[in-house]
């Protein structure tokens, strides 16, 4: 699994012109499920996202998690993060999980975040989405299992 995290002061996602999810301070997470991913990777990545220290403490050091700042997470499915871009001029998506399996693990990832105490908003799996965000920093990290 891959998760591209962006620390945001706000983010939203629209599907068919309607806002599907919106958060204020927190993390925007673009999530890709890869072939071979399972429950273990899903649980570990959700736990890492919930506890990853990317928010500043009183000394302006990245020492606080989204849980520590009572922030939220907006989770967006993005299979293009699973692309292999090492060769040629066109990405290969052969490492992406099959859509049914990917959707199940996407939903499980969300469940794991919520179980950790993180408020979660989402887009719609597999939909054409328009994402708006205000990257705070900017701060962006790629996490992989």
Secondary structure, DSSP 8 states (H G I E B T S, - for coil): -EEEEEEEEEEEEEETTEEEEEESSEEEEEEE-BTT--HHHHHHHHHHHHH---EE-TTS-EEE-TTTTT-EEEEEE-GGGG-B-SSSSS-B-TTB--HHHHHHHHHHHHHHHHHTT-EEEE--TTS-EEEEEEEEEEEEEEEE-
